[in-house]
Amino acid sequence: MVWLNGEPKPLEGRTLKEVLEELGVALERVAVLLNEEAFPGAEVPERVLKEGDMVEVVALMQGG
């Protein structure tokens, strides 16, 4: 299982970018943590997810 935002999901063997696109995530509006390494959503690596990976998707918001 891959942990996506704290929930186990059977996502092994697919790339992180594929998964996010299938979920309808607007990549330009998020940041992604992959095993504690941060990436701007638009620069998510084409890495294949494996058992035990931890992914957190965080929406970016403007403050004021």
N, C-alpha and C positions, 0 to 999 in steps of 0.2 A: 504494500500500500504506500501511496504518496500522501503526505499530509498537506492539504490545501486549506489555508485559513483555519487551521485547527481541526479539520475533519478528515478522516481517512477516505481516500478515493482510489479506485483501481486505475491509475494513470500511467503505470510503468510502460516503457517502450514508446511513448509519444513525446514529442518535443514540448518544451515549456511554451513556446510561441504557439504551437498548434492548439494546445489546451486552452490558452487564454483567448485565442481567436474563436474557438468553438463555444466558449462561454459568453462571447459577445463583449469582452472587455475592451474598452477604448484604450489602446496601448499608450496613446499620447497623454492620457489623463491619470495614469497610475505610476506607482513605483513598485518594484517587485523585489522581495527578498527570497533568495534561493540558498537555503542552508546558511543563512546569516550573511550572505554576500548581496549587496544592494545593486540594483540596476534601474535606470529610468525605463519605463515601460517600452518606449520606442527602441531601446537597445537591448531587449531581452535576448539572451543567447539562444542559439538553435540546439541547445543541449538536450539530449534524450534523458527523460526522467527515469530514476531507478528506485528500487525498494528503499524506503526510509527517507527519501528526500522530503524536505520541509519547504513549502512555498507559502509565502504571505503576499497578498496583493493589497496594496494600500492606495486609496483614492487620494489624489492631490487636490487640495482646496486652497483658494486664495483667502487671505484674511484681510481685515481692514479696520 
